[in-house]
Amino acid sequence: MKEIEKEALRLGPRERALLAEHLIGSLDVEDDPDAERLWIEEAERRYKAYKEGRVQAKPAETVLREAREKYK
C-alpha cells in the first residue's frame, strides 16, 4: 500500500486529482440500497441549513481558488 501511495504522489497535481476522482468514484457501491436515500437526505439537510442562514455560501470561483492555493 505504501508503494502505491509513493507512486501516486509522484504524479502531477492534475493527474493526482484525476486519480482521486476515479478512486472516490469506485467507492460508490450500487449494491447499497440506502446510499442514494442517505445522499438525498444529506443534500436536503445542507440546503435547509443554507436557506435558514445557518451556513454561508461562497461563489464557486472562490472555493476553487482557495482549494487550488491550499493543495499546490
Predicted model as a PDB file, atoms N, CA, C, CB and O in Angstrom, pLDDT in the B-factor column:
MODEL        1                                                                  
ATOM      1  N   MET A   1       0.822  -1.194   0.000  1.00 83.00           N  
ATOM      2  CA  MET A   1       0.000   0.000   0.000  1.00 83.00           C  
ATOM      3  C   MET A   1       0.866   1.259   0.000  1.00 83.00           C  
ATOM      4  CB  MET A   1      -0.935  -0.003   1.206  1.00 83.00           C  
ATOM      5  O   MET A   1       0.554   2.209  -0.718  1.00 83.00           O  
ATOM      6  N   LYS A   2       1.932   1.294   0.775  1.00 87.00           N  
ATOM      7  CA  LYS A   2       2.824   2.451   0.842  1.00 87.00           C  
ATOM      8  C   LYS A   2       3.477   2.714  -0.513  1.00 87.00           C  
ATOM      9  CB  LYS A   2       3.901   2.237   1.916  1.00 87.00           C  
ATOM     10  O   LYS A   2       3.666   3.867  -0.899  1.00 87.00           O  
ATOM     11  N   GLU A   3       3.818   1.657  -1.228  1.00 92.00           N  
ATOM     12  CA  GLU A   3       4.452   1.811  -2.534  1.00 92.00           C  
ATOM     13  C   GLU A   3       3.491   2.480  -3.525  1.00 92.00           C  
ATOM     14  CB  GLU A   3       4.910   0.439  -3.074  1.00 92.00           C  
ATOM     15  O   GLU A   3       3.903   3.334  -4.311  1.00 92.00           O  
ATOM     16  N   ILE A   4       2.231   2.098  -3.485  1.00 92.00           N  
ATOM     17  CA  ILE A   4       1.225   2.717  -4.360  1.00 92.00           C  
ATOM     18  C   ILE A   4       1.090   4.197  -4.025  1.00 92.00           C  
ATOM     19  CB  ILE A   4      -0.148   2.002  -4.221  1.00 92.00           C  
ATOM     20  O   ILE A   4       1.002   5.036  -4.921  1.00 92.00           O  
ATOM     21  N   GLU A   5       1.073   4.514  -2.736  1.00 89.00           N  
ATOM     22  CA  GLU A   5       0.977   5.905  -2.309  1.00 89.00           C  
ATOM     23  C   GLU A   5       2.177   6.712  -2.807  1.00 89.00           C  
ATOM     24  CB  GLU A   5       0.877   5.989  -0.780  1.00 89.00           C  
ATOM     25  O   GLU A   5       2.013   7.832  -3.292  1.00 89.00           O  
ATOM     26  N   LYS A   6       3.370   6.156  -2.690  1.00 91.00           N  
ATOM     27  CA  LYS A   6       4.574   6.841  -3.156  1.00 91.00           C  
ATOM     28  C   LYS A   6       4.493   7.120  -4.650  1.00 91.00           C  
ATOM     29  CB  LYS A   6       5.822   6.010  -2.842  1.00 91.00           C  
ATOM     30  O   LYS A   6       4.829   8.214  -5.105  1.00 91.00           O  
ATOM     31  N   GLU A   7       4.047   6.127  -5.407  1.00 92.00           N  
ATOM     32  CA  GLU A   7       3.913   6.296  -6.857  1.00 92.00           C  
ATOM     33  C   GLU A   7       2.885   7.374  -7.180  1.00 92.00           C  
ATOM     34  CB  GLU A   7       3.513   4.966  -7.524  1.00 92.00           C  
ATOM     35  O   GLU A   7       3.114   8.209  -8.055  1.00 92.00           O  
ATOM     36  N   ALA A   8       1.756   7.359  -6.479  1.00 91.00           N  
ATOM     37  CA  ALA A   8       0.702   8.353  -6.732  1.00 91.00           C  
ATOM     38  C   ALA A   8       1.199   9.760  -6.439  1.00 91.00           C  
ATOM     39  CB  ALA A   8      -0.542   8.050  -5.882  1.00 91.00           C  
ATOM     40  O   ALA A   8       0.859  10.697  -7.162  1.00 91.00           O  
ATOM     41  N   LEU A   9       1.993   9.923  -5.399  1.00 91.00           N  
ATOM     42  CA  LEU A   9       2.499  11.240  -5.029  1.00 91.00           C  
ATOM     43  C   LEU A   9       3.523  11.774  -6.024  1.00 91.00           C  
ATOM     44  CB  LEU A   9       3.111  11.184  -3.653  1.00 91.00           C  
ATOM     45  O   LEU A   9       3.832  12.966  -6.010  1.00 91.00           O  
ATOM     46  N   ARG A  10       4.046  10.924  -6.872  1.00 92.00           N  
ATOM     47  CA  ARG A  10       4.982  11.363  -7.910  1.00 92.00           C  
ATOM     48  C   ARG A  10       4.246  11.971  -9.105  1.00 92.00           C  
ATOM     49  CB  ARG A  10       5.850  10.187  -8.373  1.00 92.00           C  
ATOM     50  O   ARG A  10       4.859  12.630  -9.945  1.00 92.00           O  
ATOM     51  N   LEU A  11       2.949  11.752  -9.178  1.00 92.00           N  
ATOM     52  CA  LEU A  11       2.156  12.312 -10.270  1.00 92.00           C  
ATOM     53  C   LEU A  11       2.009  13.818 -10.097  1.00 92.00           C  
ATOM     54  CB  LEU A  11       0.770  11.642 -10.335  1.00 92.00           C  
ATOM     55  O   LEU A  11       2.150  14.348  -8.995  1.00 92.00           O  
ATOM     56  N   GLY A  12       1.726  14.487 -11.191  1.00 90.00           N  
ATOM     57  CA  GLY A  12       1.464  15.922 -11.129  1.00 90.00           C  
ATOM     58  C   GLY A  12       0.108  16.183 -10.488  1.00 90.00           C  
ATOM     59  O   GLY A  12      -0.685  15.255 -10.330  1.00 90.00           O  
ATOM     60  N   PRO A  13      -0.168  17.416 -10.120  1.00 89.00           N  
ATOM     61  CA  PRO A  13      -1.421  17.749  -9.452  1.00 89.00           C  
ATOM     62  C   PRO A  13      -2.661  17.335 -10.248  1.00 89.00           C  
ATOM     63  CB  PRO A  13      -1.469  19.226  -9.186  1.00 89.00           C  
ATOM     64  O   PRO A  13      -3.607  16.788  -9.681  1.00 89.00           O  
ATOM     65  N   ARG A  14      -2.660  17.589 -11.535  1.00 90.00           N  
ATOM     66  CA  ARG A  14      -3.824  17.246 -12.362  1.00 90.00           C  
ATOM     67  C   ARG A  14      -4.040  15.726 -12.401  1.00 90.00           C  
ATOM     68  CB  ARG A  14      -3.643  17.795 -13.798  1.00 90.00           C  
ATOM     69  O   ARG A  14      -5.171  15.249 -12.309  1.00 90.00           O  
ATOM     70  N   GLU A  15      -2.949  14.984 -12.536  1.00 92.00           N  
ATOM     71  CA  GLU A  15      -3.058  13.524 -12.582  1.00 92.00           C  
ATOM     72  C   GLU A  15      -3.514  12.964 -11.238  1.00 92.00           C  
ATOM     73  CB  GLU A  15      -1.715  12.901 -12.981  1.00 92.00           C  
ATOM     74  O   GLU A  15      -4.307  12.023 -11.195  1.00 92.00           O  
ATOM     75  N   ARG A  16      -3.013  13.542 -10.132  1.00 90.00           N  
ATOM     76  CA  ARG A  16      -3.456  13.099  -8.799  1.00 90.00           C  
ATOM     77  C   ARG A  16      -4.943  13.373  -8.603  1.00 90.00           C  
ATOM     78  CB  ARG A  16      -2.641  13.804  -7.694  1.00 90.00           C  
ATOM     79  O   ARG A  16      -5.661  12.550  -8.036  1.00 90.00           O  
ATOM     80  N   ALA A  17      -5.401  14.532  -9.074  1.00 91.00           N  
ATOM     81  CA  ALA A  17      -6.824  14.869  -8.945  1.00 91.00           C  
ATOM     82  C   ALA A  17      -7.677  13.881  -9.724  1.00 91.00           C  
ATOM     83  CB  ALA A  17      -7.092  16.304  -9.436  1.00 91.00           C  
ATOM     84  O   ALA A  17      -8.717  13.435  -9.240  1.00 91.00           O  
ATOM     85  N   LEU A  18      -7.241  13.542 -10.923  1.00 92.00           N  
ATOM     86  CA  LEU A  18      -7.987  12.576 -11.739  1.00 92.00           C  
ATOM     87  C   LEU A  18      -7.994  11.202 -11.078  1.00 92.00           C  
ATOM     88  CB  LEU A  18      -7.382  12.480 -13.152  1.00 92.00           C  
ATOM     89  O   LEU A  18      -9.023  10.527 -11.047  1.00 92.00           O  
ATOM     90  N   LEU A  19      -6.850  10.795 -10.553  1.00 93.00           N  
ATOM     91  CA  LEU A  19      -6.769   9.519  -9.847  1.00 93.00           C  
ATOM     92  C   LEU A  19      -7.696   9.515  -8.627  1.00 93.00           C  
ATOM     93  CB  LEU A  19      -5.315   9.234  -9.417  1.00 93.00           C  
ATOM     94  O   LEU A  19      -8.412   8.543  -8.386  1.00 93.00           O  
ATOM     95  N   ALA A  20      -7.675  10.601  -7.866  1.00 91.00           N  
ATOM     96  CA  ALA A  20      -8.541  10.699  -6.677  1.00 91.00           C  
ATOM     97  C   ALA A  20     -10.012  10.599  -7.081  1.00 91.00           C  
ATOM     98  CB  ALA A  20      -8.285  12.031  -5.918  1.00 91.00           C  
ATOM     99  O   ALA A  20     -10.803   9.926  -6.421  1.00 91.00           O  
ATOM    100  N   GLU A  21     -10.365  11.274  -8.169  1.00 87.00           N  
ATOM    101  CA  GLU A  21     -11.755  11.213  -8.649  1.00 87.00           C  
ATOM    102  C   GLU A  21     -12.152   9.781  -8.992  1.00 87.00           C  
ATOM    103  CB  GLU A  21     -11.940  12.120  -9.883  1.00 87.00           C  
ATOM    104  O   GLU A  21     -13.243   9.328  -8.643  1.00 87.00           O  
ATOM    105  N   HIS A  22     -11.264   9.079  -9.672  1.00 87.00           N  
ATOM    106  CA  HIS A  22     -11.558   7.687 -10.042  1.00 87.00           C  
ATOM    107  C   HIS A  22     -11.658   6.794  -8.802  1.00 87.00           C  
ATOM    108  CB  HIS A  22     -10.474   7.145 -10.995  1.00 87.00           C  
ATOM    109  O   HIS A  22     -12.544   5.944  -8.719  1.00 87.00           O  
ATOM    110  N   LEU A  23     -10.766   6.983  -7.856  1.00 88.00           N  
ATOM    111  CA  LEU A  23     -10.798   6.164  -6.640  1.00 88.00           C  
ATOM    112  C   LEU A  23     -12.064   6.424  -5.831  1.00 88.00           C  
ATOM    113  CB  LEU A  23      -9.561   6.442  -5.777  1.00 88.00           C  
ATOM    114  O   LEU A  23     -12.702   5.487  -5.351  1.00 88.00           O  
ATOM    115  N   ILE A  24     -12.427   7.691  -5.682  1.00 84.00           N  
ATOM    116  CA  ILE A  24     -13.641   8.013  -4.936  1.00 84.00           C  
ATOM    117  C   ILE A  24     -14.865   7.466  -5.661  1.00 84.00           C  
ATOM    118  CB  ILE A  24     -13.771   9.537  -4.736  1.00 84.00           C  
ATOM    119  O   ILE A  24     -15.785   6.941  -5.033  1.00 84.00           O  
ATOM    120  N   GLY A  25     -14.871   7.591  -6.978  1.00 80.00           N  
ATOM    121  CA  GLY A  25     -15.981   7.044  -7.755  1.00 80.00           C  
ATOM    122  C   GLY A  25     -16.120   5.542  -7.603  1.00 80.00           C  
ATOM    123  O   GLY A  25     -17.222   5.003  -7.696  1.00 80.00           O  
ATOM    124  N   SER A  26     -15.004   4.865  -7.370  1.00 79.00           N  
ATOM    125  CA  SER A  26     -15.057   3.413  -7.215  1.00 79.00           C  
ATOM    126  C   SER A  26     -15.704   3.004  -5.891  1.00 79.00           C  
ATOM    127  CB  SER A  26     -13.653   2.826  -7.308  1.00 79.00           C  
ATOM    128  O   SER A  26     -16.068   1.843  -5.703  1.00 79.00           O  
ATOM    129  N   LEU A  27     -15.843   3.967  -4.977  1.00 77.00           N  
ATOM    130  CA  LEU A  27     -16.466   3.661  -3.684  1.00 77.00           C  
ATOM    131  C   LEU A  27     -17.982   3.679  -3.746  1.00 77.00           C  
ATOM    132  CB  LEU A  27     -15.996   4.641  -2.639  1.00 77.00           C  
ATOM    133  O   LEU A  27     -18.653   3.172  -2.847  1.00 77.00           O  
ATOM    134  N   ASP A  28     -18.526   4.268  -4.816  1.00 66.00           N  
ATOM    135  CA  ASP A  28     -19.974   4.287  -4.970  1.00 66.00           C  
ATOM    136  C   ASP A  28     -20.454   2.868  -5.279  1.00 66.00           C  
ATOM    137  CB  ASP A  28     -20.407   5.282  -6.094  1.00 66.00           C  
ATOM    138  O   ASP A  28     -20.309   2.377  -6.398  1.00 66.00           O  
ATOM    139  N   VAL A  29     -21.007   2.245  -4.298  1.00 60.00           N  
ATOM    140  CA  VAL A  29     -21.423   0.854  -4.433  1.00 60.00           C  
ATOM    141  C   VAL A  29     -22.908   0.808  -4.760  1.00 60.00           C  
ATOM    142  CB  VAL A  29     -21.119   0.052  -3.139  1.00 60.00           C  
ATOM    143  O   VAL A  29     -23.743   1.251  -3.973  1.00 60.00           O  
ATOM    144  N   GLU A  30     -23.227   0.267  -5.929  1.00 65.00           N  
ATOM    145  CA  GLU A  30     -24.618   0.174  -6.343  1.00 65.00           C  
ATOM    146  C   GLU A  30     -25.398  -0.832  -5.512  1.00 65.00           C  
ATOM    147  CB  GLU A  30     -24.699  -0.197  -7.800  1.00 65.00           C  
ATOM    148  O   GLU A  30     -26.629  -0.806  -5.515  1.00 65.00           O  
ATOM    149  N   ASP A  31     -24.722  -1.701  -4.814  1.00 69.00           N  
ATOM    150  CA  ASP A  31     -25.387  -2.723  -4.031  1.00 69.00           C  
ATOM    151  C   ASP A  31     -25.968  -2.178  -2.733  1.00 69.00           C  
ATOM    152  CB  ASP A  31     -24.428  -3.836  -3.730  1.00 69.00           C  
ATOM    153  O   ASP A  31     -26.705  -2.884  -2.045  1.00 69.00           O  
ATOM    154  N   ASP A  32     -25.650  -0.936  -2.389  1.00 74.00           N  
ATOM    155  CA  ASP A  32     -26.127  -0.341  -1.140  1.00 74.00           C  
ATOM    156  C   ASP A  32     -27.453   0.363  -1.405  1.00 74.00           C  
ATOM    157  CB  ASP A  32     -25.077   0.654  -0.549  1.00 74.00           C  
ATOM    158  O   ASP A  32     -27.466   1.454  -1.975  1.00 74.00           O  
ATOM    159  N   PRO A  33     -28.564  -0.243  -1.002  1.00 75.00           N  
ATOM    160  CA  PRO A  33     -29.880   0.353  -1.282  1.00 75.00           C  
ATOM    161  C   PRO A  33     -30.123   1.655  -0.529  1.00 75.00           C  
ATOM    162  CB  PRO A  33     -30.969  -0.630  -0.934  1.00 75.00           C  
ATOM    163  O   PRO A  33     -30.984   2.439  -0.927  1.00 75.00           O  
ATOM    164  N   ASP A  34     -29.393   1.900   0.537  1.00 84.00           N  
ATOM    165  CA  ASP A  34     -29.601   3.114   1.319  1.00 84.00           C  
ATOM    166  C   ASP A  34     -28.742   4.287   0.850  1.00 84.00           C  
ATOM    167  CB  ASP A  34     -29.316   2.835   2.766  1.00 84.00           C  
ATOM    168  O   ASP A  34     -28.984   5.422   1.261  1.00 84.00           O  
ATOM    169  N   ALA A  35     -27.767   4.043   0.018  1.00 80.00           N  
ATOM    170  CA  ALA A  35     -26.803   5.077  -0.360  1.00 80.00           C  
ATOM    171  C   ALA A  35     -27.488   6.286  -0.988  1.00 80.00           C  
ATOM    172  CB  ALA A  35     -25.773   4.507  -1.326  1.00 80.00           C  
ATOM    173  O   ALA A  35     -27.240   7.415  -0.565  1.00 80.00           O  
ATOM    174  N   GLU A  36     -28.329   6.078  -1.973  1.00 80.00           N  
ATOM    175  CA  GLU A  36     -28.975   7.211  -2.644  1.00 80.00           C  
ATOM    176  C   GLU A  36     -29.868   7.973  -1.683  1.00 80.00           C  
ATOM    177  CB  GLU A  36     -29.792   6.730  -3.848  1.00 80.00           C  
ATOM    178  O   GLU A  36     -29.862   9.204  -1.674  1.00 80.00           O  
ATOM    179  N   ARG A  37     -30.633   7.259  -0.875  1.00 86.00           N  
ATOM    180  CA  ARG A  37     -31.522   7.907   0.087  1.00 86.00           C  
ATOM    181  C   ARG A  37     -30.717   8.740   1.074  1.00 86.00           C  
ATOM    182  CB  ARG A  37     -32.367   6.862   0.835  1.00 86.00           C  
ATOM    183  O   ARG A  37     -31.109   9.860   1.400  1.00 86.00           O  
ATOM    184  N   LEU A  38     -29.592   8.206   1.555  1.00 89.00           N  
ATOM    185  CA  LEU A  38     -28.762   8.939   2.506  1.00 89.00           C  
ATOM    186  C   LEU A  38     -28.155  10.190   1.884  1.00 89.00           C  
ATOM    187  CB  LEU A  38     -27.658   8.042   3.037  1.00 89.00           C  
ATOM    188  O   LEU A  38     -28.069  11.223   2.548  1.00 89.00           O  
ATOM    189  N   TRP A  39     -27.732  10.121   0.619  1.00 86.00           N  
ATOM    190  CA  TRP A  39     -27.185  11.299  -0.048  1.00 86.00           C  
ATOM    191  C   TRP A  39     -28.264  12.358  -0.249  1.00 86.00           C  
ATOM    192  CB  TRP A  39     -26.563  10.913  -1.396  1.00 86.00           C  
ATOM    193  O   TRP A  39     -28.004  13.551  -0.096  1.00 86.00           O  
ATOM    194  N   ILE A  40     -29.463  11.927  -0.588  1.00 90.00           N  
ATOM    195  CA  ILE A  40     -30.570  12.875  -0.753  1.00 90.00           C  
ATOM    196  C   ILE A  40     -30.885  13.552   0.573  1.00 90.00           C  
ATOM    197  CB  ILE A  40     -31.826  12.163  -1.303  1.00 90.00           C  
ATOM    198  O   ILE A  40     -31.078  14.767   0.621  1.00 90.00           O  
ATOM    199  N   GLU A  41     -30.939  12.779   1.640  1.00 94.00           N  
ATOM    200  CA  GLU A  41     -31.197  13.350   2.965  1.00 94.00           C  
ATOM    201  C   GLU A  41     -30.108  14.363   3.349  1.00 94.00           C  
ATOM    202  CB  GLU A  41     -31.278  12.230   4.026  1.00 94.00           C  
ATOM    203  O   GLU A  41     -30.412  15.421   3.900  1.00 94.00           O  
ATOM    204  N   GLU A  42     -28.859  14.043   3.061  1.00 94.00           N  
ATOM    205  CA  GLU A  42     -27.752  14.951   3.378  1.00 94.00           C  
ATOM    206  C   GLU A  42     -27.858  16.233   2.560  1.00 94.00           C  
ATOM    207  CB  GLU A  42     -26.396  14.265   3.115  1.00 94.00           C  
ATOM    208  O   GLU A  42     -27.649  17.325   3.088  1.00 94.00           O  
ATOM    209  N   ALA A  43     -28.180  16.106   1.275  1.00 94.00           N  
ATOM    210  CA  ALA A  43     -28.331  17.286   0.426  1.00 94.00           C  
ATOM    211  C   ALA A  43     -29.476  18.163   0.931  1.00 94.00           C  
ATOM    212  CB  ALA A  43     -28.580  16.871  -1.039  1.00 94.00           C  
ATOM    213  O   ALA A  43     -29.351  19.387   0.972  1.00 94.00           O  
ATOM    214  N   GLU A  44     -30.568  17.550   1.307  1.00 96.00           N  
ATOM    215  CA  GLU A  44     -31.702  18.309   1.830  1.00 96.00           C  
ATOM    216  C   GLU A  44     -31.352  18.993   3.145  1.00 96.00           C  
ATOM    217  CB  GLU A  44     -32.908  17.396   2.023  1.00 96.00           C  
ATOM    218  O   GLU A  44     -31.772  20.127   3.374  1.00 96.00           O  
ATOM    219  N   ARG A  45     -30.589  18.327   4.017  1.00 94.00           N  
ATOM    220  CA  ARG A  45     -30.176  18.910   5.289  1.00 94.00           C  
ATOM    221  C   ARG A  45     -29.294  20.131   5.050  1.00 94.00           C  
ATOM    222  CB  ARG A  45     -29.432  17.870   6.146  1.00 94.00           C  
ATOM    223  O   ARG A  45     -29.462  21.166   5.697  1.00 94.00           O  
ATOM    224  N   ARG A  46     -28.365  20.003   4.126  1.00 93.00           N  
ATOM    225  CA  ARG A  46     -27.466  21.119   3.829  1.00 93.00           C  
ATOM    226  C   ARG A  46     -28.215  22.291   3.201  1.00 93.00           C  
ATOM    227  CB  ARG A  46     -26.344  20.661   2.900  1.00 93.00           C  
ATOM    228  O   ARG A  46     -27.958  23.448   3.533  1.00 93.00           O  
ATOM    229  N   TYR A  47     -29.135  21.991   2.299  1.00 94.00           N  
ATOM    230  CA  TYR A  47     -29.912  23.051   1.656  1.00 94.00           C  
ATOM    231  C   TYR A  47     -30.769  23.786   2.685  1.00 94.00           C  
ATOM    232  CB  TYR A  47     -30.803  22.467   0.538  1.00 94.00           C  
ATOM    233  O   TYR A  47     -30.869  25.012   2.644  1.00 94.00           O  
ATOM    234  N   LYS A  48     -31.376  23.058   3.592  1.00 95.00           N  
ATOM    235  CA  LYS A  48     -32.194  23.670   4.642  1.00 95.00           C  
ATOM    236  C   LYS A  48     -31.335  24.580   5.520  1.00 95.00           C  
ATOM    237  CB  LYS A  48     -32.879  22.583   5.504  1.00 95.00           C  
ATOM    238  O   LYS A  48     -31.748  25.691   5.851  1.00 95.00           O  
ATOM    239  N   ALA A  49     -30.146  24.116   5.898  1.00 95.00           N  
ATOM    240  CA  ALA A  49     -29.241  24.923   6.714  1.00 95.00           C  
ATOM    241  C   ALA A  49     -28.867  26.204   5.978  1.00 95.00           C  
ATOM    242  CB  ALA A  49     -27.974  24.123   7.075  1.00 95.00           C  
ATOM    243  O   ALA A  49     -28.784  27.271   6.586  1.00 95.00           O  
ATOM    244  N   TYR A  50     -28.644  26.103   4.685  1.00 93.00           N  
ATOM    245  CA  TYR A  50     -28.316  27.281   3.874  1.00 93.00           C  
ATOM    246  C   TYR A  50     -29.502  28.252   3.840  1.00 93.00           C  
ATOM    247  CB  TYR A  50     -27.923  26.859   2.433  1.00 93.00           C  
ATOM    248  O   TYR A  50     -29.332  29.449   4.072  1.00 93.00           O  
ATOM    249  N   LYS A  51     -30.686  27.744   3.556  1.00 93.00           N  
ATOM    250  CA  LYS A  51     -31.878  28.597   3.467  1.00 93.00           C  
ATOM    251  C   LYS A  51     -32.194  29.271   4.797  1.00 93.00           C  
ATOM    252  CB  LYS A  51     -33.081  27.776   3.008  1.00 93.00           C  
ATOM    253  O   LYS A  51     -32.704  30.391   4.820  1.00 93.00           O  
ATOM    254  N   GLU A  52     -31.895  28.599   5.899  1.00 95.00           N  
ATOM    255  CA  GLU A  52     -32.154  29.158   7.227  1.00 95.00           C  
ATOM    256  C   GLU A  52     -31.044  30.102   7.687  1.00 95.00           C  
ATOM    257  CB  GLU A  52     -32.320  28.037   8.237  1.00 95.00           C  
ATOM    258  O   GLU A  52     -31.136  30.684   8.768  1.00 95.00           O  
ATOM    259  N   GLY A  53     -30.013  30.254   6.889  1.00 94.00           N  
ATOM    260  CA  GLY A  53     -28.935  31.166   7.224  1.00 94.00           C  
ATOM    261  C   GLY A  53     -27.950  30.625   8.244  1.00 94.00           C  
ATOM    262  O   GLY A  53     -27.178  31.388   8.824  1.00 94.00           O  
ATOM    263  N   ARG A  54     -27.966  29.311   8.471  1.00 95.00           N  
ATOM    264  CA  ARG A  54     -27.038  28.708   9.427  1.00 95.00           C  
ATOM    265  C   ARG A  54     -25.670  28.447   8.831  1.00 95.00           C  
ATOM    266  CB  ARG A  54     -27.605  27.423   9.952  1.00 95.00           C  
ATOM    267  O   ARG A  54     -24.712  28.198   9.563  1.00 95.00           O  
ATOM    268  N   VAL A  55     -25.567  28.500   7.517  1.00 92.00           N  
ATOM    269  CA  VAL A  55     -24.280  28.385   6.831  1.00 92.00           C  
ATOM    270  C   VAL A  55     -24.225  29.456   5.748  1.00 92.00           C  
ATOM    271  CB  VAL A  55     -24.080  26.950   6.220  1.00 92.00           C  
ATOM    272  O   VAL A  55     -25.254  29.862   5.208  1.00 92.00           O  
ATOM    273  N   GLN A  56     -23.028  29.901   5.442  1.00 89.00           N  
ATOM    274  CA  GLN A  56     -22.849  30.901   4.398  1.00 89.00           C  
ATOM    275  C   GLN A  56     -22.305  30.241   3.146  1.00 89.00           C  
ATOM    276  CB  GLN A  56     -21.911  32.027   4.867  1.00 89.00           C  
ATOM    277  O   GLN A  56     -21.456  29.351   3.203  1.00 89.00           O  
ATOM    278  N   ALA A  57     -22.809  30.695   2.033  1.00 90.00           N  
ATOM    279  CA  ALA A  57     -22.348  30.175   0.752  1.00 90.00           C  
ATOM    280  C   ALA A  57     -21.180  31.015   0.244  1.00 90.00           C  
ATOM    281  CB  ALA A  57     -23.500  30.162  -0.282  1.00 90.00           C  
ATOM    282  O   ALA A  57     -21.034  32.186   0.596  1.00 90.00           O  
ATOM    283  N   LYS A  58     -20.354  30.390  -0.589  1.00 90.00           N  
ATOM    284  CA  LYS A  58     -19.253  31.076  -1.260  1.00 90.00           C  
ATOM    285  C   LYS A  58     -19.420  30.836  -2.757  1.00 90.00           C  
ATOM    286  CB  LYS A  58     -17.845  30.568  -0.745  1.00 90.00           C  
ATOM    287  O   LYS A  58     -19.888  29.776  -3.171  1.00 90.00           O  
ATOM    288  N   PRO A  59     -19.041  31.810  -3.555  1.00 92.00           N  
ATOM    289  CA  PRO A  59     -19.067  31.579  -5.007  1.00 92.00           C  
ATOM    290  C   PRO A  59     -18.122  30.428  -5.368  1.00 92.00           C  
ATOM    291  CB  PRO A  59     -18.668  32.875  -5.781  1.00 92.00           C  
ATOM    292  O   PRO A  59     -17.089  30.236  -4.727  1.00 92.00           O  
ATOM    293  N   ALA A  60     -18.484  29.682  -6.385  1.00 92.00           N  
ATOM    294  CA  ALA A  60     -17.670  28.540  -6.814  1.00 92.00           C  
ATOM    295  C   ALA A  60     -16.247  28.969  -7.152  1.00 92.00           C  
ATOM    296  CB  ALA A  60     -18.310  27.855  -8.025  1.00 92.00           C  
ATOM    297  O   ALA A  60     -15.292  28.249  -6.859  1.00 92.00           O  
ATOM    298  N   GLU A  61     -16.105  30.142  -7.768  1.00 93.00           N  
ATOM    299  CA  GLU A  61     -14.779  30.624  -8.136  1.00 93.00           C  
ATOM    300  C   GLU A  61     -13.890  30.770  -6.898  1.00 93.00           C  
ATOM    301  CB  GLU A  61     -14.885  31.965  -8.879  1.00 93.00           C  
ATOM    302  O   GLU A  61     -12.703  30.446  -6.935  1.00 93.00           O  
ATOM    303  N   THR A  62     -14.481  31.265  -5.796  1.00 93.00           N  
ATOM    304  CA  THR A  62     -13.728  31.443  -4.558  1.00 93.00           C  
ATOM    305  C   THR A  62     -13.316  30.102  -3.981  1.00 93.00           C  
ATOM    306  CB  THR A  62     -14.552  32.226  -3.535  1.00 93.00           C  
ATOM    307  O   THR A  62     -12.171  29.923  -3.566  1.00 93.00           O  
ATOM    308  N   VAL A  63     -14.238  29.168  -3.954  1.00 92.00           N  
ATOM    309  CA  VAL A  63     -13.955  27.838  -3.409  1.00 92.00           C  
ATOM    310  C   VAL A  63     -12.854  27.156  -4.209  1.00 92.00           C  
ATOM    311  CB  VAL A  63     -15.226  26.969  -3.408  1.00 92.00           C  
ATOM    312  O   VAL A  63     -11.926  26.588  -3.633  1.00 92.00           O  
ATOM    313  N   LEU A  64     -12.951  27.210  -5.521  1.00 91.00           N  
ATOM    314  CA  LEU A  64     -11.941  26.572  -6.361  1.00 91.00           C  
ATOM    315  C   LEU A  64     -10.583  27.242  -6.208  1.00 91.00           C  
ATOM    316  CB  LEU A  64     -12.372  26.601  -7.821  1.00 91.00           C  
ATOM    317  O   LEU A  64      -9.564  26.554  -6.150  1.00 91.00           O  
ATOM    318  N   ARG A  65     -10.548  28.592  -6.140  1.00 92.00           N  
ATOM    319  CA  ARG A  65      -9.284  29.295  -5.964  1.00 92.00           C  
ATOM    320  C   ARG A  65      -8.639  28.913  -4.634  1.00 92.00           C  
ATOM    321  CB  ARG A  65      -9.499  30.815  -6.037  1.00 92.00           C  
ATOM    322  O   ARG A  65      -7.437  28.651  -4.577  1.00 92.00           O  
ATOM    323  N   GLU A  66      -9.442  28.879  -3.557  1.00 92.00           N  
ATOM    324  CA  GLU A  66      -8.916  28.510  -2.238  1.00 92.00           C  
ATOM    325  C   GLU A  66      -8.391  27.086  -2.234  1.00 92.00           C  
ATOM    326  CB  GLU A  66      -9.995  28.667  -1.168  1.00 92.00           C  
ATOM    327  O   GLU A  66      -7.350  26.811  -1.638  1.00 92.00           O  
ATOM    328  N   ALA A  67      -9.102  26.173  -2.895  1.00 90.00           N  
ATOM    329  CA  ALA A  67      -8.657  24.775  -2.954  1.00 90.00           C  
ATOM    330  C   ALA A  67      -7.339  24.655  -3.716  1.00 90.00           C  
ATOM    331  CB  ALA A  67      -9.733  23.892  -3.617  1.00 90.00           C  
ATOM    332  O   ALA A  67      -6.432  23.933  -3.303  1.00 90.00           O  
ATOM    333  N   ARG A  68      -7.250  25.372  -4.831  1.00 90.00           N  
ATOM    334  CA  ARG A  68      -6.005  25.318  -5.611  1.00 90.00           C  
ATOM    335  C   ARG A  68      -4.820  25.857  -4.802  1.00 90.00           C  
ATOM    336  CB  ARG A  68      -6.159  26.122  -6.920  1.00 90.00           C  
ATOM    337  O   ARG A  68      -3.729  25.287  -4.831  1.00 90.00           O  
ATOM    338  N   GLU A  69      -5.046  26.953  -4.086  1.00 90.00           N  
ATOM    339  CA  GLU A  69      -3.982  27.529  -3.277  1.00 90.00           C  
ATOM    340  C   GLU A  69      -3.570  26.597  -2.138  1.00 90.00           C  
ATOM    341  CB  GLU A  69      -4.422  28.871  -2.719  1.00 90.00           C  
ATOM    342  O   GLU A  69      -2.389  26.490  -1.807  1.00 90.00           O  
ATOM    343  N   LYS A  70      -4.546  25.934  -1.548  1.00 87.00           N  
ATOM    344  CA  LYS A  70      -4.268  25.058  -0.417  1.00 87.00           C  
ATOM    345  C   LYS A  70      -3.503  23.806  -0.839  1.00 87.00           C  
ATOM    346  CB  LYS A  70      -5.564  24.665   0.267  1.00 87.00           C  
ATOM    347  O   LYS A  70      -2.637  23.328  -0.106  1.00 87.00           O  
ATOM    348  N   TYR A  71      -3.821  23.276  -2.018  1.00 84.00           N  
ATOM    349  CA  TYR A  71      -3.249  21.985  -2.431  1.00 84.00           C  
ATOM    350  C   TYR A  71      -2.215  22.117  -3.545  1.00 84.00           C  
ATOM    351  CB  TYR A  71      -4.353  21.058  -2.887  1.00 84.00           C  
ATOM    352  O   TYR A  71      -2.063  21.202  -4.354  1.00 84.00           O  
ATOM    353  N   LYS A  72      -1.510  23.234  -3.595  1.00 78.00           N  
ATOM    354  CA  LYS A  72      -0.443  23.390  -4.594  1.00 78.00           C  
ATOM    355  C   LYS A  72       0.690  22.437  -4.323  1.00 78.00           C  
ATOM    356  CB  LYS A  72       0.079  24.822  -4.613  1.00 78.00           C  
ATOM    357  O   LYS A  72       1.676  22.426  -5.060  1.00 78.00           O  
TER     358      LYS A  72                                                      
ENDMDL                                                                          
END                                                                             
